[in-house]
Amino acid sequence: MSDYIVRATAANSQVRAFAATTRDVVETARAAHGTSPVATAALGRLLTAGSLMGSMMKNEKDMLTIKIQCDGPIKGLTVTADVHGNVKGFVEEPMVILPASEKGKLDVAKALGLGVLSVIKDMGLKEPYVGDTILTTSEIAEDLTYYFATSEQVPSSVGLGVLMEKDNTVKQAGGFIIQVMPFVEDAVLDKLEANIANLEPVTSMLDKGMTPEQILETVLDGMDVEFNDTMPTKFQCNCSKERVEKALISIGRKDIQEMIDDGKEIEMHCHFCNTSYQFSVEELKEILKKSR
């Protein structure tokens, strides 16, 4: 298993924990969208978070979307994930180039700037759950920590990281989410806070070759970790020519007729995976018939 998520509990189920390695997920996204290093880092962090948070949902058809709308040069990101570890996403401005931060790191915070993080959970109810929070640091992991505390009232710690190769491909990617239950004992909370305060950055742990299990063992040191299960995670888009055709039908007969009158083949792109779909004039005429 290359990319995967591990789920665990600790301290007699007072703590629940999730960790993932997502190098292939992020590299697939980078190759599909042609993202710059800083855009790869931002999208990679959000894809990792999406895969982890998707795995936390309960029902087979539950869907999770995380959106960031911001005033920085990246303009925004969107990630969608399901409960099976499938995740996809895109950046509004994939070619953003910025100088390194003062620490010599990719400056994700400057790429995002100020903005709002939204988590949308579609759980088959009449209305999806929507939680909005401001970006507190624009580093994404801290923003999600703030989201969990304010929107879901679940004290959490989120760590996310993407490490690039010199040729701008993805070397390592992954992260973790740790959450404490309402009945957590003070001693457990103190131990957890001390562990997190002394934790290396996620990219450092990944670069050492640490697995998701080893990362959780480090974060939850001295807390009797019990690993529950693992599941694969992958970048997977469910777009198809048929789905794009349905989208074309929905734009209305007038617009389809104008495309036909232009007499040229049209091309449509999927935002999430950048796949292109061509429709000939003859195909557009068939779509026009279906739109009646």
N, C-alpha and C positions, 0 to 999 in steps of 0.2 A: 504494500500500500504506500503510494508516494505521499499525496496530500491526505491528511485525515484529521478528524476531531476526536478528542478523548473527553469523556464525561466522568466526573468523580465527585465524591463527597468526603468530608473530613470532620474530625472532632464530633463523632457520633451524630452525623447529619446536621450539625449546626452550621456547616459551610457547604455550599455546592460550588463546583468549579468546572470550567470548560477551557480546553486549550486546543490549538490547531497549528499544523504546519501547512502553509498555503503557497509554497513557491511556484508550483505549476499553475495554480489558479491565477496568480498575479502575472506570471510570464505570459500566459495565454491572453490575458486582457491587454498587456503591453503590446504584444505582437498584433492583436486585432485592431487596436486603436492607434498604434504608432505614438504612444505617449512619451513625453519628455521624462527625464529622471524624476523631477519633482512631482509631476502629474502621476507617474507610476507609483511613487511612494504614497501619495494621497489616496489614489484609487485602491492601491493594494491594502492599505490600512482599513479602508471602509469595506472592501470585499471580505477581508478576514473577519471583521466585526459582523458583517451580514451572515457569513456562514455559521459563526458561533451562535448568534442570536436566533437564526432560523432553526438551528438544532434544539433550541430551548423551547420551541413551540410544541403544542400538544397533538394537534389533529393532522391527519394525512394531507388534507388540502389547504392547511393554513399557509398563508404567504406573508412575507415581511418585506417592507420597502424602507430603506433609509435614504433620505434626501438631505442634501446640504445646499442651501441657497446663500450665496455670499457675495461680497463686493470686491474680493480680490481678483487677480487676473485669471484664475481658474474658473471663476463665475459660478460653478456648481458641480455637484456629483450626485449620481443616483445609483443605488445598488438594490437589487431584489434577490431574495433567497427563499427557499422552501425548507420543509422539515427534513428533507433527505440529503442535505448537504450540497444541493445545487445552488450556484450563485452566479449572478451576472451583473454588469454595471458599466457605466460610462462617465466620462468627464466632459463638461461643456466645452472647455478649451484645452485640448490634449497636448498642445505644443508649447505650453508655458515654459519659459526659460528664466531662471532667477539665480542670482549669486548665492553661494552657500551662506548659511547662518553664521553668527559669531562663533559658534562651536564647530564650524566646518562641516555641518550637516545639511542635508537637503531641507530647504526652508518651507516646509508644508504650511506653517502658520501664516507666513507672508503670502503664499499662493492663495490661501483662503480668505484672509482678512476677517472682517466682521460679518456675521451672518446668523442664520437660524438652522438648527438641526431638527429634522422631523422624522419620527418613527411611525410608520403606518402598518398596522397589523390587520390583515383581512382573515378573519376566523369564521367566515360563513354566516355572520350575523347580518342584519339589515344594513348596519353602518359599520365601517371599519373603525378600529381604535386608532386615534391619532394623538401623538404626544409631541409637543413642540418645545424646544428650549433654545436659548441663545448659545452661540459658540463662546465658551469661556476662555479657551486658549487657542483654538483653531488647530490644535495638534491631533484632533479626532479622538484619541483614547481618553483624554481628560474630559472632553466634551460629552462622551458617552457615559463616563462615570457620573458626571453632573446630571445627565438625562435620567439615569436609573434612580438617583437619589431624589430628584424633584418630581418626575412624571410617574414613576412606578413605586416610589417610596421603598426602594430596596437598596440598602447600602452595598456598594459594589466597588471593585477595583478593576479597571480595564487596562491592559497593556497590549500594544500593537507595534509591529515593526516590519520594515521592508529594507533589505540591504541590496545594493546594486553592485554589479560587476563593473570593471573599467570600460567594458564595451557597451554599457547601459542596458544589458539584460539583467534579469533578476537573479541574484545569488541565493537569497534566503527571504522568507516571509512567514509570518505567523503571529500568534498572540494568545491572550488568555482573558477570561472574565471570571472573577471570584465574587461570590455573593454570600452574605450572611443572613441567616434566618432570624425571624423576630425573637426567637427564644435563645439567641446566642448568649453565652456567659461572658462576663467582662474579661475573665482571664484569657478566653479564646480570642476575643476581639483585640486585646492588648498584644498577644503573641502574633496575630496576623498583621497588625499594624507595624510591629517591629520588623517582621520578615519583609514586608513590602518596602519599608523605609530603607532597608539594606540591599534591595534587589538591584541587580545589574539591568541595564536596558535590554529590552526584548531582542534587539538586533545582536547584542553581544552574546546572549545565551544561544541564539540560533547559529551565530558564526562559530561557536565552539562545537556545533553539531549536536546540541542538546535536543532531545525529542520532546514532544508535548508532555509526555509522562514525567520526564525529568524536570521540565519547567514547573509543573504543578508540585512535584515533590520539593522543589526549592522554595516556591512561594508558601507552601503549606508545611514547611519543615516542623517536625515535632507535633504534628496534629493528626497522626494516624490516617493517612490518605487511603481511601478505598476507591479503586478504579472500577467504574460500572460497565462501560462499553466504549467501543470505538466505531466510527463510521467514516466512509470516504467523503471527501468534499472535492468538488470540481467546478470549473467555469463551464456552464452549460446554458445555452440560449434555446428557447423553445419556438423561435421564429421559423416560419416556413413560407413558401410562396402562397399557399392557401390562406394563411393568416394575413399576409400582406394584401391579398386580393379582397378579403373581407374589409380591411381598412379602407381600401380604394372604394368599395361599394358604399361605405358609410359617408364618403365626402359629398355624395350627391350626383344626380344625373347631369346637371349643368356643367360641372367641372370635368366630369368624365368625357362629355361630348366635346368640350373645348380641347381636351388632349387628343381626341380622335381627329378633330378638325385640323390640328397642327400637323398631322400626318407623320409623326415621328415616334419611334420607340421611346418609352419612358423608363427611367431607372429609379428604384426606391431603395433606401438604405434602412437597415435595422439599427437603431441607436445603440442597442446593447452589445451587439457583436460585430457591427459594421459590415455585415453581409449585404451584398447588392442583389436586387431582383429586377430583371428586365421584363417589360410587358410590351409586346408588339401591338400595332394598331388593331390587328385582328383579335388579339386577346382582349384589348380594351372594349371592342365592340361586343364581345361575349359578356364581359363584365357589365356593360351597359344594359344588356338584356336581363341579367340577373337582378339588376337594381330596381326593376319595376315592382 
